Amino acid sequence: MTLPELQKQALQLPIGDRWKLVQTLLESLQWETRSVVKKGNLSRLRGVAKSTNKLSDEEIAEDYITYLTDKYQ
């Protein structure tokens, strides 16, 4: 069956059945889209937390102390 034939038949259905058809199609699209989006997001985020700066433990501690001092003033 071609898409135009399917569309023609769908338009001949009672309105309640057309709403059910729309809901079923939307749910299937949402399900498939979620799978694609989840996989895509993870691959785009790979390596985002990598740091090119090599800080010493002392520098990290100083930065954290500065952060807390600024936050709670």
N, CA, C and O atoms as CSV, one atom per row, in Angstrom:
chain,resi,resn,atom,element,x,y,z
A,1,MET,N,N,0.848,-1.172,0.000
A,1,MET,CA,C,0.000,0.000,0.000
A,1,MET,C,C,0.899,1.242,0.000
A,1,MET,O,O,1.888,1.299,0.731
A,2,THR,N,N,0.553,2.217,-0.811
A,2,THR,CA,C,1.352,3.436,-0.893
A,2,THR,C,C,0.876,4.438,0.151
A,2,THR,O,O,-0.203,4.294,0.727
A,3,LEU,N,N,1.688,5.440,0.382
A,3,LEU,CA,C,1.331,6.480,1.355
A,3,LEU,C,C,0.051,7.211,0.958
A,3,LEU,O,O,-0.807,7.407,1.819
A,4,PRO,N,N,-0.123,7.623,-0.288
A,4,PRO,CA,C,-1.391,8.285,-0.650
A,4,PRO,C,C,-2.617,7.400,-0.420
A,4,PRO,O,O,-3.668,7.888,-0.002
A,5,GLU,N,N,-2.484,6.110,-0.691
A,5,GLU,CA,C,-3.605,5.188,-0.451
A,5,GLU,C,C,-3.905,5.098,1.041
A,5,GLU,O,O,-5.064,5.103,1.455
A,6,LEU,N,N,-2.872,5.017,1.822
A,6,LEU,CA,C,-3.045,4.939,3.275
A,6,LEU,C,C,-3.687,6.215,3.820
A,6,LEU,O,O,-4.573,6.159,4.673
A,7,GLN,N,N,-3.234,7.356,3.322
A,7,GLN,CA,C,-3.816,8.623,3.753
A,7,GLN,C,C,-5.296,8.699,3.389
A,7,GLN,O,O,-6.117,9.138,4.194
A,8,LYS,N,N,-5.626,8.277,2.196
A,8,LYS,CA,C,-7.030,8.311,1.744
A,8,LYS,C,C,-7.900,7.426,2.637
A,8,LYS,O,O,-8.997,7.824,3.028
A,9,GLN,N,N,-7.413,6.235,2.955
A,9,GLN,CA,C,-8.171,5.335,3.823
A,9,GLN,C,C,-8.286,5.895,5.238
A,9,GLN,O,O,-9.340,5.790,5.864
A,10,ALA,N,N,-7.211,6.484,5.740
A,10,ALA,CA,C,-7.234,7.033,7.092
A,10,ALA,C,C,-8.261,8.158,7.198
A,10,ALA,O,O,-8.948,8.273,8.213
A,11,LEU,N,N,-8.372,8.982,6.167
A,11,LEU,CA,C,-9.327,10.093,6.187
A,11,LEU,C,C,-10.772,9.618,6.135
A,11,LEU,O,O,-11.682,10.376,6.469
A,12,GLN,N,N,-10.993,8.383,5.723
A,12,GLN,CA,C,-12.343,7.829,5.682
A,12,GLN,C,C,-12.762,7.211,7.015
A,12,GLN,O,O,-13.924,6.841,7.183
A,13,LEU,N,N,-11.840,7.095,7.953
A,13,LEU,CA,C,-12.154,6.526,9.265
A,13,LEU,C,C,-12.979,7.516,10.088
A,13,LEU,O,O,-12.906,8.725,9.869
A,14,PRO,N,N,-13.764,6.997,11.035
A,14,PRO,CA,C,-14.462,7.900,11.958
A,14,PRO,C,C,-13.444,8.710,12.771
A,14,PRO,O,O,-12.305,8.281,12.953
A,15,ILE,N,N,-13.857,9.858,13.248
A,15,ILE,CA,C,-12.935,10.772,13.908
A,15,ILE,C,C,-12.258,10.141,15.129
A,15,ILE,O,O,-11.081,10.399,15.383
A,16,GLY,N,N,-12.971,9.341,15.863
A,16,GLY,CA,C,-12.383,8.677,17.035
A,16,GLY,C,C,-11.246,7.742,16.650
A,16,GLY,O,O,-10.208,7.694,17.310
A,17,ASP,N,N,-11.462,7.008,15.580
A,17,ASP,CA,C,-10.422,6.097,15.098
A,17,ASP,C,C,-9.218,6.869,14.554
A,17,ASP,O,O,-8.076,6.434,14.704
A,18,ARG,N,N,-9.482,8.017,13.922
A,18,ARG,CA,C,-8.367,8.832,13.425
A,18,ARG,C,C,-7.527,9.371,14.584
A,18,ARG,O,O,-6.299,9.413,14.497
A,19,TRP,N,N,-8.191,9.783,15.670
A,19,TRP,CA,C,-7.437,10.258,16.843
A,19,TRP,C,C,-6.581,9.142,17.428
A,19,TRP,O,O,-5.436,9.373,17.816
A,20,LYS,N,N,-7.131,7.938,17.492
A,20,LYS,CA,C,-6.356,6.795,17.987
A,20,LYS,C,C,-5.156,6.522,17.082
A,20,LYS,O,O,-4.061,6.221,17.559
A,21,LEU,N,N,-5.374,6.629,15.791
A,21,LEU,CA,C,-4.296,6.422,14.832
A,21,LEU,C,C,-3.201,7.475,15.015
A,21,LEU,O,O,-2.012,7.156,15.008
A,22,VAL,N,N,-3.615,8.723,15.178
A,22,VAL,CA,C,-2.650,9.805,15.399
A,22,VAL,C,C,-1.859,9.555,16.675
A,22,VAL,O,O,-0.638,9.703,16.689
A,23,GLN,N,N,-2.545,9.178,17.737
A,23,GLN,CA,C,-1.868,8.922,19.006
A,23,GLN,C,C,-0.865,7.775,18.875
A,23,GLN,O,O,0.252,7.856,19.386
A,24,THR,N,N,-1.265,6.723,18.197
A,24,THR,CA,C,-0.372,5.584,17.993
A,24,THR,C,C,0.865,5.988,17.192
A,24,THR,O,O,1.983,5.597,17.530
A,25,LEU,N,N,0.666,6.761,16.142
A,25,LEU,CA,C,1.794,7.209,15.324
A,25,LEU,C,C,2.727,8.123,16.115
A,25,LEU,O,O,3.948,7.989,16.033
A,26,LEU,N,N,2.152,9.050,16.881
A,26,LEU,CA,C,2.984,9.954,17.685
A,26,LEU,C,C,3.794,9.195,18.728
A,26,LEU,O,O,4.972,9.486,18.935
A,27,GLU,N,N,3.173,8.233,19.377
A,27,GLU,CA,C,3.898,7.438,20.374
A,27,GLU,C,C,5.054,6.673,19.731
A,27,GLU,O,O,6.137,6.575,20.307
A,28,SER,N,N,4.821,6.143,18.557
A,28,SER,CA,C,5.898,5.401,17.895
A,28,SER,C,C,7.034,6.337,17.495
A,28,SER,O,O,8.205,5.972,17.601
A,29,LEU,N,N,6.695,7.540,17.037
A,29,LEU,CA,C,7.724,8.519,16.677
A,29,LEU,C,C,8.503,8.982,17.901
A,29,LEU,O,O,9.725,9.121,17.852
A,30,GLN,N,N,7.789,9.221,19.001
A,30,GLN,CA,C,8.463,9.639,20.236
A,30,GLN,C,C,9.410,8.551,20.716
A,30,GLN,O,O,10.533,8.843,21.125
A,31,TRP,N,N,8.974,7.322,20.670
A,31,TRP,CA,C,9.807,6.201,21.126
A,31,TRP,C,C,11.081,6.110,20.296
A,31,TRP,O,O,12.180,5.993,20.838
A,32,GLU,N,N,10.922,6.164,18.983
A,32,GLU,CA,C,12.088,6.073,18.105
A,32,GLU,C,C,12.999,7.288,18.249
A,32,GLU,O,O,14.222,7.154,18.208
A,33,THR,N,N,12.417,8.461,18.418
A,33,THR,CA,C,13.202,9.689,18.548
A,33,THR,C,C,13.992,9.689,19.845
A,33,THR,O,O,15.146,10.117,19.856
A,34,ARG,N,N,13.403,9.222,20.935
A,34,ARG,CA,C,14.120,9.177,22.212
A,34,ARG,C,C,15.370,8.319,22.104
A,34,ARG,O,O,16.425,8.687,22.620
A,35,SER,N,N,15.258,7.199,21.448
A,35,SER,CA,C,16.408,6.306,21.301
A,35,SER,C,C,17.529,6.992,20.537
A,35,SER,O,O,18.694,6.891,20.920
A,36,VAL,N,N,17.191,7.679,19.475
A,36,VAL,CA,C,18.196,8.365,18.657
A,36,VAL,C,C,18.812,9.521,19.423
A,36,VAL,O,O,20.027,9.713,19.385
A,37,VAL,N,N,17.985,10.296,20.120
A,37,VAL,CA,C,18.482,11.462,20.851
A,37,VAL,C,C,19.396,11.035,21.990
A,37,VAL,O,O,20.444,11.648,22.194
A,38,LYS,N,N,19.031,10.013,22.726
A,38,LYS,CA,C,19.870,9.571,23.835
A,38,LYS,C,C,21.241,9.143,23.339
A,38,LYS,O,O,22.254,9.517,23.931
A,39,LYS,N,N,21.290,8.377,22.281
A,39,LYS,CA,C,22.568,7.921,21.747
A,39,LYS,C,C,23.376,9.099,21.219
A,39,LYS,O,O,24.589,9.162,21.418
A,40,GLY,N,N,22.712,10.026,20.551
A,40,GLY,CA,C,23.395,11.185,19.997
A,40,GLY,C,C,23.972,12.085,21.068
A,40,GLY,O,O,25.089,12.580,20.922
A,41,ASN,N,N,23.224,12.308,22.150
A,41,ASN,CA,C,23.702,13.173,23.225
A,41,ASN,C,C,24.956,12.609,23.864
A,41,ASN,O,O,25.898,13.353,24.136
A,42,LEU,N,N,24.984,11.325,24.104
A,42,LEU,CA,C,26.138,10.732,24.752
A,42,LEU,C,C,27.388,10.835,23.895
A,42,LEU,O,O,28.474,11.110,24.405
A,43,SER,N,N,27.240,10.619,22.616
A,43,SER,CA,C,28.421,10.691,21.761
A,43,SER,C,C,28.928,12.116,21.634
A,43,SER,O,O,30.132,12.331,21.493
A,44,ARG,N,N,28.031,13.096,21.681
A,44,ARG,CA,C,28.471,14.488,21.593
A,44,ARG,C,C,29.141,14.944,22.873
A,44,ARG,O,O,29.987,15.837,22.837
A,45,LEU,N,N,28.783,14.352,24.005
A,45,LEU,CA,C,29.341,14.770,25.286
A,45,LEU,C,C,30.646,14.070,25.639
A,45,LEU,O,O,31.308,14.437,26.609
A,46,ARG,N,N,31.010,13.079,24.867
A,46,ARG,CA,C,32.225,12.332,25.157
A,46,ARG,C,C,33.422,13.281,25.185
A,46,ARG,O,O,33.669,14.008,24.223
A,47,GLY,N,N,34.160,13.268,26.292
A,47,GLY,CA,C,35.365,14.077,26.420
A,47,GLY,C,C,35.123,15.487,26.912
A,47,GLY,O,O,36.072,16.262,27.037
A,48,VAL,N,N,33.866,15.848,27.197
A,48,VAL,CA,C,33.577,17.219,27.591
A,48,VAL,C,C,34.187,17.565,28.959
A,48,VAL,O,O,34.481,18.731,29.222
A,49,ALA,N,N,34.374,16.590,29.806
A,49,ALA,CA,C,34.905,16.860,31.142
A,49,ALA,C,C,36.427,16.789,31.198
A,49,ALA,O,O,37.020,17.011,32.254
A,50,LYS,N,N,37.046,16.489,30.097
A,50,LYS,CA,C,38.499,16.425,30.088
A,50,LYS,C,C,39.079,17.815,30.321
A,50,LYS,O,O,38.560,18.815,29.824
A,51,SER,N,N,40.129,17.854,31.063
A,51,SER,CA,C,40.798,19.121,31.323
A,51,SER,C,C,42.174,19.105,30.680
A,51,SER,O,O,42.922,18.133,30.794
A,52,THR,N,N,42.487,20.184,30.013
A,52,THR,CA,C,43.814,20.288,29.413
A,52,THR,C,C,44.799,20.899,30.402
A,52,THR,O,O,46.014,20.812,30.225
A,53,ASN,N,N,44.249,21.522,31.455
A,53,ASN,CA,C,45.111,22.122,32.476
A,53,ASN,C,C,45.502,21.060,33.491
A,53,ASN,O,O,44.649,20.348,34.021
A,54,LYS,N,N,46.775,20.963,33.750
A,54,LYS,CA,C,47.260,20.027,34.765
A,54,LYS,C,C,47.561,20.826,36.021
A,54,LYS,O,O,48.630,21.423,36.152
A,55,LEU,N,N,46.605,20.831,36.943
A,55,LEU,CA,C,46.762,21.573,38.189
A,55,LEU,C,C,47.284,20.648,39.277
A,55,LEU,O,O,46.972,19.459,39.322
A,56,SER,N,N,48.083,21.232,40.143
A,56,SER,CA,C,48.574,20.457,41.277
A,56,SER,C,C,47.474,20.366,42.327
A,56,SER,O,O,46.491,21.104,42.265
A,57,ASP,N,N,47.634,19.476,43.277
A,57,ASP,CA,C,46.661,19.332,44.355
A,57,ASP,C,C,46.530,20.633,45.138
A,57,ASP,O,O,45.434,20.990,45.571
A,58,GLU,N,N,47.635,21.338,45.320
A,58,GLU,CA,C,47.611,22.609,46.053
A,58,GLU,C,C,46.795,23.653,45.300
A,58,GLU,O,O,46.023,24.394,45.908
A,59,GLU,N,N,46.963,23.714,43.976
A,59,GLU,CA,C,46.208,24.677,43.171
A,59,GLU,C,C,44.719,24.360,43.194
A,59,GLU,O,O,43.887,25.266,43.253
A,60,ILE,N,N,44.392,23.101,43.148
A,60,ILE,CA,C,42.983,22.692,43.211
A,60,ILE,C,C,42.393,23.081,44.555
A,60,ILE,O,O,41.277,23.597,44.617
A,61,ALA,N,N,43.133,22.839,45.635
A,61,ALA,CA,C,42.667,23.192,46.974
A,61,ALA,C,C,42.489,24.702,47.097
A,61,ALA,O,O,41.491,25.162,47.652
A,62,GLU,N,N,43.447,25.478,46.585
A,62,GLU,CA,C,43.340,26.941,46.641
A,62,GLU,C,C,42.122,27.430,45.862
A,62,GLU,O,O,41.392,28.303,46.331
A,63,ASP,N,N,41.904,26.871,44.679
A,63,ASP,CA,C,40.737,27.257,43.884
A,63,ASP,C,C,39.441,26.939,44.611
A,63,ASP,O,O,38.495,27.727,44.572
A,64,TYR,N,N,39.392,25.809,45.264
A,64,TYR,CA,C,38.196,25.417,45.996
A,64,TYR,C,C,37.960,26.330,47.192
A,64,TYR,O,O,36.824,26.717,47.465
A,65,ILE,N,N,39.016,26.670,47.899
A,65,ILE,CA,C,38.901,27.585,49.043
A,65,ILE,C,C,38.413,28.949,48.560
A,65,ILE,O,O,37.552,29.561,49.193
A,66,THR,N,N,38.954,29.420,47.455
A,66,THR,CA,C,38.517,30.702,46.893
A,66,THR,C,C,37.044,30.641,46.505
A,66,THR,O,O,36.285,31.572,46.771
A,67,TYR,N,N,36.652,29.554,45.884
A,67,TYR,CA,C,35.262,29.370,45.500
A,67,TYR,C,C,34.342,29.420,46.718
A,67,TYR,O,O,33.325,30.114,46.704
A,68,LEU,N,N,34.699,28.683,47.771
A,68,LEU,CA,C,33.855,28.660,48.976
A,68,LEU,C,C,33.823,30.017,49.657
A,68,LEU,O,O,32.779,30.452,50.142
A,69,THR,N,N,34.972,30.685,49.691
A,69,THR,CA,C,35.040,32.014,50.322
A,69,THR,C,C,34.125,32.994,49.574
A,69,THR,O,O,33.371,33.740,50.199
A,70,ASP,N,N,34.192,32.990,48.269
A,70,ASP,CA,C,33.345,33.872,47.475
A,70,ASP,C,C,31.868,33.517,47.631
A,70,ASP,O,O,31.010,34.398,47.696
A,71,LYS,N,N,31.590,32.246,47.689
A,71,LYS,CA,C,30.210,31.785,47.772
A,71,LYS,C,C,29.544,32.180,49.079
A,71,LYS,O,O,28.370,32.548,49.086
A,72,TYR,N,N,30.266,32.110,50.170
A,72,TYR,CA,C,29.654,32.333,51.487
A,72,TYR,C,C,29.950,33.698,52.084
A,72,TYR,O,O,29.769,33.888,53.287
A,73,GLN,N,N,30.390,34.632,51.300
A,73,GLN,CA,C,30.584,36.008,51.811
A,73,GLN,C,C,29.316,36.795,51.700
A,73,GLN,O,O,29.282,37.967,52.077
